[in-house]
Amino acid sequence: MTAIRNIVILTGAGISAESGLATFRAEDGLWEDHRVEDVATPEAFARDPALVQRFYDLRRAAVLAAEPNPAHAALARLDREWTGELLIVTQNIDDLHERAGAARVLHMHGEALSAWCTACNTRHRWTASLSGDPPCPACGSPALRPDIVWFGEMPYEMDRIFAALADADLFVSIGTSGAVYPAAGFVQAARDAGAATLELNLDRSLGSRLFDETRLGPASVLVPDWVAGVLRR
Ligand code: BV8
């Protein structure tokens, strides 16, 4: 059994599903008869800002109403007890990892509870609606957008993510379909770095064949079990 020191974890919507937050590919991935991919784009925001603001107002309210589940709690326990390197890269825009107590978290696709001023480029914690063009707390401009990485936009902190993958001994993917890049390519980068790779998911993902091991089941069961095992090593 090789020594594990540096762990990179990638989480997706599946880890928050048992907290009641909808995944992207459940049911028909539609919202108000729009495909999510058609709403989560800069073009949609330019074309119909009110529609996109309304979409994220609803997501923000859902995040505030949700609670972390045992999978988030288990990763927070790993964060507290793991003496090696650990980075939880999440594709999720909810704050359930943080509310469960995890600290080493990186939101590569932004955060529902953050507003980004396109006039002065400042970011602000935001729990209210962004509809109706509220003024930026820093510059007063009615120029706040959701601090979300939309399709066609560059995810955040990619250099930091690839540096962590290059040093990883273990890469664990939890609750993601492997449908969206560059996140779906992280498992290959981990393999190239010689890391062991593990997938914890309800169903096999598009990249399952790239993982050394896939465990199928709900995150609230698989993740606490895996964390207990890795802390016992
Ligand atoms: C980029 C924030 C380049 C928004 C998200 C063609 C045209 C245009 C673009 C592309 C193209 N081909 C490829 C691209 C690139 C594109 C892409 O990959 N498109 C896909 C659709 C083909 N990617 C991008 O555009 C990215 N940017 O490429 O930039 C660039 C280069 C230079 C300069 C500038 C730019 C940016 C993508 C980020 C988009 N934003 N999120 C929001 O949240 O509203 S993506 C969003 O969907 C998520 O964040 C996540 O990343 C992605 C997939 O979602 P998942 O998290 O995997 O959820 P999903 O529902 O799919 O799956 C859930 C899984 O959980 C399932 O497997 C299920 O089995 C499992 N599950 C369910 N319940 C449970 C469970 N598992 C365990 N327990 C349970 N209980």
Boltz pocket constraint, residues with backbone or C-beta under 6 A from the ligand:
constraints:
  - pocket:
      binder: B
      contacts: [[A, 11], [A, 12], [A, 13], [A, 14], [A, 15], [A, 17], [A, 18], [A, 23], [A, 24], [A, 25], [A, 26], [A, 37], [A, 40], [A, 91], [A, 92], [A, 93], [A, 109], [A, 148], [A, 149], [A, 150], [A, 151], [A, 152], [A, 153], [A, 154], [A, 155], [A, 174], [A, 175], [A, 176], [A, 177], [A, 178], [A, 179], [A, 180], [A, 181], [A, 182], [A, 183], [A, 200], [A, 201], [A, 202], [A, 203], [A, 204], [A, 205], [A, 217], [A, 218], [A, 219], [A, 220]]
      max_distance: 6.0
